[in-house]
Amino acid sequence: MAGLRAPASAEPSLPDPYDFSVVLGGPLYQIIRRAHLSGDALQLWRRRILFITLIAWLPLLILSVLGGRAWGNAVAVPFLLDIEVHVRWLVTLPLLIVAELVVHQRMLPLVRQFLERGLIPDVSRAKFDAAVTAAQRLRNSAVAEGLLIVLVYVVVLFIWPHYGVLNVATWYAVPGGGGRQLSPAGWWFVYVSLPLFQFILVRWYFRMFLWIRFLWQVARCTLTLVPTHPDRVAGLGFLSSSVVAFAPLLAAHGTLLAGAIANRIFFEGATLLQFKVEIIVVVAFLLLVVLGPLLLFTPHLAAARRVGLREYGTLAQRYVREFDDKWLRGHASAGEPLLGSADIQSLADLGNSFELVRSMRMAPITRDAILQLAVITLLPVAPLLLTMISLEELLKRLVQVLL
């Protein structure tokens, strides 16, 4: 495919088509860049956080103060005591924005790594180029972002009122008349703040879909894997190290979950244990989204291991037979010393190569990566343990475990 291969006369200033970023594109990116809220590489993230906070959170505070629902006993959940809303806009949202920069910087060179490592043979180059082009086209699609906006408002207007609202009087709505009566702050919350947040969140799911789709298309290509590669995944180890880039995204989901649970504990009398299923599901879902796509390469790795064991097994058989004939059956040249012979080192090297093939992993996923991402997701929920047990008792139990 000629679409991605720059001709020899191309200007050096043209961007490298293989420097693909799942976050650096789309109509919204162009808008915020022209508004000087972002640089070409997602700089100015502090400015974006401040701007969105001024639009989404500050009006809620002002309208709640004017409506007498910012504090006091007018409603069961005044604005300043609503843990979820403050966590959502003052913690989760900044993390989602920071995640854009981290993912962009860490994952920008990944696509080119497939080429620099020689993993894409000439026979698969056209399919690989097509996968990159398709991902870029979908990332930049105005239709896709328009559909995301429609989806967000459908969720906010028709689903959120049934599953995301507290069953008590709050600063944004009071039950009554067979439904909920929105306050002025509630109108801004429902039609501006919440859709804005949900769009930023849902757009992350869209980006993850782009990445998964790209990896799926690459996994359908013929790959040139080397089973003796020291990363023990035939040269795909760079993919396993990339998942750490999603740590801020998982932390954002952890804070979002913690805020929602905290509100229900403090204002509806729930307990942390009531949400153990939700916590497990969220952690499992996030790990599946981030790490699951790497399982697409398992068939390639399994095939590379089978071929490697067969080929290196055959090579080892030939070598050890010749080594045996030479050094144990008296076929060595007269006067050739055994001590310091390169044959012994070669035998050891061959054994190491065979062991590398034998110990190959069937996915570019490490146990450390799984544990790190799980801990990062659960860490924001950890303070809620204090609703079940005192800090003193918790520290005492931790000391007992450690000692």
N, C-alpha and C positions, 0 to 999 in steps of 0.2 A: 504494500500500500504506500503510495507516494505522499499521502497527506501529512505524514509526520517526519519524513526525511527531508531535511532542508537541503536545497541544492548547493553546490560548491560556491556559487556566487552570492549566497545569502548574506545579508548584512550581519556583522557580528553583534549588533545591538538587539537583534531579534531574540525574544525569549526562547529558552530551550523547551521544546514541546514535551520533553520527558520530565521536566521539573513540575510535576503535577501535584496540586494541593486540593484536597476535598473542600477546603474552607475559603479558598481565595477565588471567589467568583460568584456570579449571580447578580440580579438587578439590585438587591439590597446592598451588596458590597459596593457596587458602583455609586449608589446614592450616598452612602456614608463616606466614601472616598471623596466625592465631589463636595460634600459638606464639611470636609476637613476634620472628620471624626476618625479617620483611619489613613495610614500611609499605604503605599503600594504593597507592603508586606505586613499589614495589620498592626503597624505601630499605633501609637496614641490610644492604647487600650484604656488608660486612666480617664481620658477625655470621654470615651464612649460610655464607660461605667457611670461617670458623673452625669452625662447628658440623659441617659436612660433613667437613672434614678430620679432626676428632676422631673421627668415626664411621668414616670410610673408610680413613684412612692411619695414624693413631696406633695402633690395635689391631694392625695388621700389624707395626709396629715392635716393639711390646711382645711379641707372640707369637713373632716371629723371634728376639728377644733371649733369651727363655725357652727357645726350642728350639735355641739355639746356631747359628742360621743367619743372624744379622744381619751377621756379618763372619767372616773367617777362611777356612779351606780345607775346611770340612765339605761344601760344595757348590760347583759351578763358578760359580754366580751368587748370592752372598749378598745379603741384602736391601739393605744400604747401597750396594751397587755396581749395583743394578738401575736403570739410567738411566730406562727406560721407566716404571716404576711411580712414580718420584718426579716425573717430568715430567707424567705423567697426572694425579696428584692435587695436586701443588703448583704447577703452571703451567697446564695445560690446563683443569682444573676451575674455578679462579678466573676464567680468561678466559671460560668459558662462562657463568658467573654474572654477570660484568661486562657481557657482551654483552646479557643480558636488560635491564639498565637502559639501555644505550646505544640498543638497538633500540626500546625503549618510548618513550624521550624523543624520538628523532629521527623515528619513524614515526607517533607518535600523531596529528599533525595532517594526515597525508597523505590520509586518506579524505575529510575535510572540504574539502580543496583541490579535489577534483573539483567540489564544489558552489560554492565561493567563486569559482572561476575560470569558472563558467558552462559547464563541459564537459558536464554532464548536462542535456539538455533535459527539458521536462515530460513528453514522451512516453516517456522512459526512466527517469523518477524511480522508478516502482514497481519496475522490475527492479533498479535500483541499491539501493533500500532492501531488497529481498529478498536481494541478495547480501551486504549488511552483516549482516542478521539471521541468515542461514545461517552466515556465518563466526563470528559471536558464539556461536551455538548449538553449533557443532562444537568451538570452542575450549573451551567450558565443559563439554563432555561427559565424564561420569564413565566411560562405556563406552569411549570412545576411550583415555583414560589407562589403564584396566584392560587393554585389548588391548595397549597399549604395554608394560606390565609383563610380560604373558605372552610377548610377542615377545622381550623382553630375556632372559628366563630360557631360552627356547628357543635363542637365539643363544649364550648363555654356556655352557649345559650340553651342547649338541649340535654347535655349529659352532666355537666358540672353541677347544676342545681340539685340533682338527685343523689350525687355521690360525693361531692366535694364541699358541701356546706354543713356547718355545725348546726345541730338541732336546738339551738338556743338563740336568743336575741343578740345580735352582734352590731358592730358599728356600721356594717354595710347593709344589713337586712334584718327585718323583724318579722317573725311569723305572724300571719293574719290573713283573713279573707280567703282561706283555702290555698294560700301560697305565701310568698314572702314579699314584703314591701321594701323596695330599695330606698336607701337614703341617698342624698346627693353624692356623698362619697362612694356609695354603692354603685351608682350609675357610672361614675368614672372607673371604678374598680372592674365592673363587668364588661364595659365596652371599650376601655382603653388599656388599663394596666394589665389585667389578666390576659387578654388576647396578645398583647405585646410579649409578655413573658412566655406564654404558650407557643407563640410563633418561634421565638428563639430556641425553645426546647425542642419543638417538633422539627425544626430545621436541622438540629443535630441528628435526629433519627434519620432524616433524609440523607445527610452526609454519610452516616454509617451505612445506609443502603447503597450509596454510591461506591463506597470502599468494598463492601461485600460483593457487590456485582462485578466490580473490576477484578477482585481476586478470583471469583468464580470463572470469569472469562479467561484469566491467565491460567488457571488450573486446567482448563480444557485444551490448552496448547501442549504441544510436545516440549518437554523441558530436558535440558542437558544437566543432569545432576551427577555429582561426584560423591559416591558413597564413602570415600575415605576422608572427606572434608573434616577437619578437627572440630567443627561446631556440632558434629553428630546429627545433623539434619541435611547433609548433602549439599551444603552451601546456602540453605534457606534461613540460617540463623539470624540474619538481619531482620527478618519478620518478627521473630520472638522478642527481640529487643525493642521493637517499635511500639509494642502494646503499652509500655509505660507512658507513652505520650497521652494516653487517654485517662491518666490518673486524675487530672482536674475535673474531667467530665464525670467520672464515677464519684468523686468527692461531692460534686454539685448534686448528684442524685441522692447521695447519703444525707446531705443537709436538708434537701427537700422532704425526704422521708421522715427525718427527725423532727422537722417543724410540724408536719401534719400530725404525727403521733403525739407530740408534746401538747398541741391544742386539745386533743381528745382526752389526754390524761388529766389536764388541769381544768378543763371546762365541761367535760362530759363524764368524769369519774371513771374513765377506762384505766386499765393497767397495761404495762409494757408487754406482759406475756400474752395479752390478747392479740398482739400484732406480730407474733413470732412467725406465723405463716407468711404474712405480707413481707416481713423482713427477709425471710429466706427466698421468697419468690423474686424480690427486687434484686438481691445479690446474684442469684442464679441467672436471672435475665440479663443483667449487665455483663456478667462473665461470659455468657453465651454469645452476646452481641460482639464483644471485643475479641474473645479468644476463639469462638466457634468458627469464624471464617478460615482460620488457619488449618482447620481440619480438612479443608478442601484439598490440601496437598498430601493428605495421608496416602491415597492410592499411588501417587508418584513416589513417595518415600518408601512405601512397602515394595514397590516394583524395583526401585534402585537397590534396596537391601537384598532382595532375592537374587538379582543379577550380580551384585557385588559379592555375595557369599559364594555364588557358583564360580565366578571368574577368579576371584582371589583364592578360593579353595583349590581350583585347578592349578593356578600359578604356584601356590604354596606346595602342592603335591609334587610338582615338577622340581621345585627348588630343593625341598628337603630330601627328595630321592637322590638328586645329584650331589647334595651336601653329604648325604650318607655314603654314597659310593666313593666320594673323593676322600673324606676324612676318616671314615670308619672301615672301609673295605680296601684301603691301601692303594687308591688310585691317584693320590696326590703326587705332584711332581717331586722328584728327589730334591731334598734340601729345602723345600718350601716350609717355613716355620708356621706352626699353628698359632702360636702366640702373636697377637697383633694382626691376624689375618682379617681382611675386609669381609670374608665370607661370613664370619660370625656376626659382625655388625649388620650385614645385609639380612641375615636370618632373623635377627631381632627386629629390624625395621619391617620386614614382611609380617612378622607376628603382630607388631603394633598396628599395621594397616588392616590386617584381618580383624583385629579386636575392635578397631574403629567401625568397621562395617557391621560387625556382630552387635555392637552396642548402640547402633543408630536408634534415634527416637522416631516414632511414627507420626509426629506432628511437631512443628516448630513452636512448641509450648513448653515452658519450664514450670516446675512446681513453685519456684520462688515467685514467678510472675503471677500465678494464681493466688498465692497467699498475699502478696503485696496489694493486688487489686481488691481482694476481698476485705483486707484490713482497712484500706483507704475508704471503701464504701461504708463500712460499719463504724468507723471512728466517730462520725458525727452523731451516731445513735448512742454511743457509749455513755455520755453524760446522763441519759435518761435512766440508767441503772440506779441513779441516786433517788429516783422516785420509788424504788422498791427496797432499798437498803441504805442506811446512813453512810456518809462518807467515811466515818471512823471504822465501821464494820467492814466496809469494802476494802479499805487500806489494810486492815488486819488480815483479811482473807488473802489478799494479794501477797502480803509478806509471808504468810504460811505456805502459799504455793511456791514462792520463789526460794524459800529456805527449806 
